[in-house]
Amino acid sequence: MLYLLKLEWIKLNKLLSFRIFTIFYFVLLPSLLLVGKRFEQLPPPLMTNEVFFIFPTVWEYLGYIGNWLCFFFFGFLSIIVITTEYSYRTMRQNIITGLSRRQYFLGKVYFIVAMSLVATAYYALCALLIGYFNTSSVYWHKVWQNADYIPRYFLMCLGYMSFGLMLGFLVKRTGIALFLYLAYIMFVEQILRWGVHLQLVEHRSMHFYPMNAVEDLVPLPFTQMADEFLSQYGFRLFLSPAEAAVTVIVYSSIFVGLAFLVVRRADL
């Protein structure tokens, strides 16, 4: 595993998009939350910006910011890493020089797992530091009250990146794959869920679409809209954390499995 990760690092270290996306993630994750200090008066239901920075709510708000950043930077990165292999024919070169198709593919899977772990560790570190320096009285049970966001954040990153991995192997062209990634998450799935599924069958199965489950791992912190939705349709707006976690694990396994089938059958 370490050998395959080292090979991936050698290739990625030369990739400009990898450097740019990772730097942006590391800079923007705490910065976007700290911008909230400039807004002293907020509309209901938020009465003060203090909730952004104190325990235990800092886990929720920082996680939601990270949700958007992972969707954009790491989802894009997982696509670019794969499609550049096809553009520069490095996949063929790696297999010719001794790697099996399985080893080559495992290197990519180890990469997305490693990136998800790094992103999650940085999220946890930022949440702990921001919460510690902004909470007047730090109590142990308050610090870790929402710590379940840590494994949920990891699965969220893995969900976006495994979807990007599959698209990269299936499509092979960077521009088309990025377009499909954005189009599906931003438009296609929303149309299917709200414009088709909800109109035909008002059932909570509309929440089990793949990218919706990923988003529900670290959802928008407000709950008022969810209560309104519950009273109107008889089921909640978001999946429970356990439901979202299981759904994302299943879909991520499917995405990775499909990508492996493409690698096994790929013409070199």
Order of alpha helices (4+ residues) and beta strands (2+ residues): alpha-alpha-alpha-alpha-alpha-alpha-alpha-alpha-alpha-alpha-alpha-alpha
